[in-house]
Amino acid sequence: MSDVSHPSRVVVAGIGNEYRQDDGAGLAVARLVSSSSPEIGDVGPLGEPLDLLGRWDDADLAIVIDTVRSGAQSGTIRLIELRESDDPTEEAVSGATSTHGIGLIGVLRIARAINRAPHRVVVVAIEGSEFGLGVGLTPEVKRAVTDAAQQIIELLEEAA
């Protein structure tokens, strides 16, 4: 019996709007990470989590980066792994407010229901403070973009 291995499919998805200040952080992180390795597919930019359907299907690892407003200090980065049991995860991410119509947990449930979900999903949440019209990140979030990209690259190295 031969051991046939295939390269794992890793996708990064930045969610947000670069014309709404800190909301563009997810897009910036995804661009940085995907430029670090040709094996990583950037499936964005995405305006909302529902856009993930059809783009992250059957990936071995999907990393979703989004800006949140949870009351933490601006620029705070949280890595949250979504597990098969949604209940504890939902509690972990429910403190963050989203401007999107359907949240990431809802999209993951849909993907699982149609058997197209990624095997592993890691959310990188960056705390933002300014979401009004305008281009450019606040200084704290701009620093967090670089830090988050580095944390994702380290996560990918550990997973390999």
DAFENLIN-V421539 format. One line per field, one symbol per residue. phi: phi as a letter, one per 30 degrees, with the letter a starting at -180 (. if undefined). psi: psi as a letter, one per 20 degrees, with the letter a starting at -180 (. if undefined). A space follows every 50 residues. Layout:
BEGIN
phi: ???
psi: ???
END
This chain:
BEGIN
phi: .dcccbddccbcbcclbdcbhddddddddeddddddaddccdccdcdaee ddejccehddbccccbcbbcjddejdcbcbcdceddedddddcddccccd dbdddddddddddchbdddbbbccccdcbcbddkcjcdedddddeddded dddddddddd
psi: pqopqqqqopqqoppaoijldiiighggggggghiipiippojaqphrhh ihpihjpjqhppoppqprniirppippppppprhohghghhhiiippqjq gprhggghgghhhjljqqhppppoppprhpjrpqqqqqhghghhgggggg hgghghghh.
END
